[in-house]
Amino acid sequence: MNEKNKEIIENLADAGCDEAIIQEYLRHFETNNSIGQSRILSQRRCELLDRIHTSQKQLDCLDYFIHYQQKRERQSSVTERHGDLKRKKNA
């Protein structure tokens, strides 16, 4: 295996490509099929971007829930303080 192939394999592995994708890419590389190479890279990029979008939606849901929880805690705290003031006033 030459140095260029090692670099390709390492780069694709770092990008999360499995062995089958790496081997397919190398076949395209060896036959100078740049369209096939681009297709593989574009597909992997789309997969990763889909994961990012899914994770972003999950983060948005958690952020909303955290905000909702904090708002409830603040309202509960205000209600408790208001009740304490009424008790002190009536005492």
N, C-alpha and C positions, 0 to 999 in steps of 0.2 A: 504494500500500500504506500502510495507516495505522500509527500508532505501536504499537498493540496487536498487530497482526500481526507487526511486526518483533520485538517482545519475544518472542512465541510462537516464531517461527522461530529466534531466537537461543537461546532456552532449550532447545528440542528438539534443535537442532544440538549444543549443549553436552552434552546427554544422549546423544549418539551416534546420534540418529535420522537415517536417510538421507532424501533428498529425497522419495521416495514416501510415507514415513510422515508427514513434515511436511505434505505436500499433503493427505493423507487427513485428518489432524488438523484442518487449516484448513477443509476442507469441512464437517466436523462442527461446528467452531466457528461458521462462518458461518450454519449452519442451526440453531444452538442445540441440537445433539444431544449433550447431556452424557453420555449413556450411551456413545455412540461414542467420545467424547473419553476417558472413563475407561477404556474397553476398550483403547485404544491405549496409554495411559500404563501401565496394569497389565501389558500384554504386554511393553512395553519394560523395566519394572521386573523382571519375571520373568526376562527374558533376561540382564539385568545380574547378577541374583542367582545365576543358574545359573553364569555365568562366575566369580563370586566363589567359589562352592562348588567348582568345578573347580580353580581356582587354590589354594584352601585344601588340597584333597586332594594336589595336587602339592607344595605346601610341606611337608605332613606326611610325604610320601614322602622328600623331600630331608632333612628333619630327622632322620628315622629313619636314613637312610643315613649322614649326618654323624655321628650318635651311634655307629653301628656301626663306622665307620671310626676314630673317636677311641678307641673301646674296644679295637679291634685294635692300634692304635698303642701304647696304654698297656700292653697285654699283651706286645707285642713288646719294649718297652723294659724291662719287668720281667724277661722271660726273658733278655735280653741282659745285664742287670746281674747276674742270678743266675749266668749262665755265667762272667762276669768274676770273680766272687767264688770260684767253684770253681777256676778256673785259678790265681788268686793263692794259694789255699790249698794247691794241689798243687805249686806252684813252690818 
